[in-house]
Amino acid sequence: MLILHDMQAIHWAVAGLGISAVTLALLVIANRRLGVSTGFEDVCALVLRAPYFHRDALKSEGGWRLPLLGGLVLGGVLSAVLGGGWSPTWDLGMFDERIGWGPGGKVVWMFAGGLLIGFGTRLAGGCTSGHGIFGLSNLELPSLVSTMSFMAAGLVTTNLIYRVIL
């Protein structure tokens, strides 16, 4: 069951087939790798003039990732609307109860987390979707190391936050 609306969830294998279809289509049709983090670099390139966002490697890929990101956002919105509605909230549950920094503190917390995720993504040369889906399916050793690092960092961070901080 889905947590929010007591709807029956689609079987996980259906999502896996969808992800594999997109991955294979990108590879076979366009000779492109699935990955989301570089798409965020494309978004940054729209508004920032820093040389990093306008390097040749990024420009040579073309703008195909922007529609992919738009589709991810649109898919999330459609899923929420068709699943019973969407109502944004600032409620962070346990964080509010234990830390209680208010809306400004939440923004700072999320911004700091986003910076750390962005740094780790660039350090690893890609995100969890690029390494975990595409890289592992191609038996790439750097993707195995990166995915194991992502998982280990997530495990340590979750335990640190929930067992020590909260």
C-alpha positions as a printed Julia matrix, in Angstrom:
166×3 Matrix{Float64}:
  0.0    0.0     0.0
  1.11   3.53   -0.66
  1.63   5.45    2.55
 -0.3    8.6     1.69
 -3.51   7.46    0.06
 -3.96   3.76    0.8
 -3.6    2.98   -2.9
 -2.2   -0.28   -4.16
  1.41   0.25   -5.27
  2.57  -0.84   -8.69
  4.85  -3.88   -8.51
  8.54  -2.96   -8.22
  9.39  -4.99  -11.32
  7.23  -2.71  -13.47
  9.29   0.3   -12.37
 12.48  -1.66  -12.99
 11.36  -2.5   -16.52
 10.54   1.18  -17.13
 13.95   2.31  -15.89
 15.7   -0.34  -17.97
 13.7    0.66  -21.06
 14.7    4.31  -20.68
 18.33   3.35  -20.01
 18.52   1.06  -23.02
 16.73   3.56  -25.27
 19.2    6.28  -24.29
 22.11   3.97  -24.98
 20.88   2.42  -28.24
 19.17   5.42  -29.84
 21.27   8.34  -28.62
 24.48   6.73  -27.3
 23.91   8.6   -23.99
 24.3    7.56  -20.35
 21.42   7.88  -17.9
 22.23  10.31  -15.12
 20.49  13.18  -13.43
 23.27  15.19  -11.77
 24.67  16.51  -15.04
 21.17  17.72  -15.85
 21.39  19.95  -12.79
 24.63  21.33  -14.24
 22.63  22.17  -17.36
 20.1   24.04  -15.21
 22.91  25.94  -13.47
 24.39  26.82  -16.88
 21.13  28.59  -17.73
 21.61  31.12  -14.92
 25.31  31.07  -13.96
 28.25  32.22  -16.05
 30.91  30.23  -14.15
 33.31  28.49  -16.58
 32.64  25.12  -14.94
 29.06  25.15  -16.24
 30.12  26.12  -19.75
 32.95  23.64  -20.33
 33.18  21.79  -23.63
 32.28  18.38  -22.14
 28.95  19.75  -20.93
 28.17  21.69  -24.1
 28.95  18.74  -26.39
 26.21  16.64  -24.76
 23.47  18.94  -26.02
 20.41  19.88  -24.02
 18.73  16.48  -23.81
 18.95  16.32  -20.0
 16.76  19.38  -19.46
 13.7   17.63  -20.92
 14.59  14.55  -18.82
 14.59  16.68  -15.64
 11.35  18.34  -16.73
  9.82  14.91  -17.24
 10.89  13.82  -13.76
  9.23  16.87  -12.22
  6.12  16.5   -14.4
  5.91  12.79  -13.57
  6.05  13.58   -9.85
  3.33  16.2   -10.17
  1.11  13.89  -12.24
  1.64  11.06   -9.78
  0.64  13.3    -6.87
 -2.42  14.7    -8.63
 -3.64  11.35   -9.93
 -2.88   9.72   -6.58
 -5.21  11.95   -4.6
 -3.65  15.38   -4.5
 -0.63  17.23   -3.3
 -0.38  19.51   -0.35
  3.09  20.89    0.38
  4.11  21.09    4.02
  6.98  22.39    6.13
  6.36  19.63    8.69
  9.54  17.64    9.25
  8.22  15.51   12.08
 11.02  14.42   14.4
 13.3   17.24   13.21
 10.72  19.82   14.33
 10.17  18.07   17.66
 13.83  17.67   18.6
 15.62  20.55   16.91
 12.87  23.09   16.18
 14.86  25.6    14.16
 11.77  26.95   12.41
 11.36  27.54    8.66
 14.7   29.39    8.3
 16.59  26.59   10.02
 14.96  24.02    7.77
 16.08  25.96    4.69
 19.64  26.14    6.04
 19.57  22.39    6.89
 18.28  21.47    3.4
 20.7   23.86    1.66
 23.67  22.39    3.54
 22.5   18.87    2.71
 22.12  19.82   -0.95
 25.65  21.24   -1.03
 27.06  18.05    0.46
 25.13  15.9    -2.0
 26.28  18.07   -4.91
 29.9   17.9    -3.74
 29.76  14.13   -3.35
 28.11  13.72   -6.72
 30.82  15.7    -8.49
 33.54  13.96   -6.47
 32.16  10.57   -7.56
 31.79  11.7   -11.17
 28.04  11.14  -11.17
 24.93  10.49   -9.12
 23.23   7.4    -7.81
 21.15   7.0   -10.96
 24.16   7.28  -13.26
 26.38   4.96  -11.24
 23.78   2.72   -9.63
 21.64   2.11  -12.68
 23.74   2.67  -15.75
 27.25   2.05  -14.45
 26.42  -1.13  -12.55
 24.45  -2.53  -15.47
 27.6   -2.07  -17.57
 29.77  -3.74  -14.89
 31.88  -0.59  -14.4
 34.17  -0.88  -11.36
 34.1    2.89  -10.58
 30.31   2.71  -10.46
 30.44  -0.23   -8.06
 32.83   1.68   -5.78
 30.7    4.85   -6.03
 27.43   3.03   -5.36
 28.92   1.21   -2.37
 30.22   4.57   -1.09
 26.79   6.2    -1.55
 25.12   3.38    0.35
 27.71   3.37    3.15
 27.52   7.15    3.55
 23.72   6.99    3.65
 23.81   4.25    6.28
 26.31   6.14    8.46
 24.5    9.46    8.06
 21.09   7.99    8.85
 22.4    6.26   11.95
 24.27   9.37   13.04
 21.22  11.61   12.64
 18.64   9.26   14.16
 20.74   7.7    16.91
 22.99  10.6    17.95
 21.47  13.93   16.87
 17.76  13.14   17.08
